[in-house]
């Protein structure tokens, strides 16, 4: 792991059990965290409807799991994080020195729910802000064309409490389809009581170069182990397929 367990015990003891459990979960799923690195980023819904999830500590709980994943297999042990509502608010990096109650110290603006801007932030953080994601860019007539390759993928955790702004569904589907040509896997995590039908549809979206997204409803997890299993469930399969299709190597 990028950060030793001893250092976690010294600087962030509240994360020790999560780091151990994440390591076990990854190895059970076939990923050796030492040999299979990823760049972990996280974007978190800060729309008005999510206020009670911040107050209850649910958002902090999921953010802690995202950071634990970063400590285990991230390339540098730091996780870039943002809030998103009608805009994206870059919060910098979560690291050992600031991870305790990181979310509680922030000041969300409680806007609407713009998935497109959040996905664009993920693309930027993965290092592809200069790549043209449009029908004349990564797409070519007659099909998809691979235009990006990295040593290892970006694992993007996308935490939301509900559906996106009305009328943006097609733009989200198109962007996620175009993103399938980049070495980025988006793990959508639903928190709260919503049904998340749109996120489920993204998980099954057709026409992508590779299945680059997963969905997990956190209320289906009754304990930490189930939560981590849901969070990491589809990423091992993506890792193998992304390498076979030339996105990583």
Order of alpha helices (4+ residues) and beta strands (2+ residues): alpha-alpha-beta-alpha-alpha-beta-beta-alpha-beta-beta-beta-alpha-beta-alpha-beta-alpha-alpha
